[in-house]
Amino acid sequence: MGRLPGGGEATVLTAVSARRLLAADNTDAVYESADGGRTWSALHRPTTGQEHH
């Protein structure tokens, strides 16, 4: 119904329940909706730049 933040295109969509949905986009960001897909919030966004180990 709604759109992912930033206009991203969902590449993976999982229904946890009728109202709770999880989606990942092509940037590997993960989003959650608690209202059946009307609105989305970010759960994880990949870090930018190089990580030091």
C-alpha positions, 0 to 999 in steps of 0.5 A, spaced: 500 500 500 505 505 502 512 506 499 518 504 503 522 511 505 527 514 500 522 511 494 526 504 495 523 498 491 522 492 496 526 486 494 524 481 499 517 482 503 515 478 509 509 478 513 510 476 520 502 477 521 497 480 518 499 487 520 506 487 521 511 486 515 518 486 514 521 489 507 529 489 505 530 493 499 536 493 494 541 497 498 540 492 504 536 496 508 531 493 512 524 496 514 518 494 518 511 496 518 506 495 523 500 498 520 499 493 514 504 497 509 501 504 510 507 507 513 514 504 514 520 505 519 527 503 518 530 497 522 537 497 519 541 501 514 547 499 512 553 503 514 557 507 508 564 508 507 569 503 510 569 499 516 575 498 520 577 491 523 
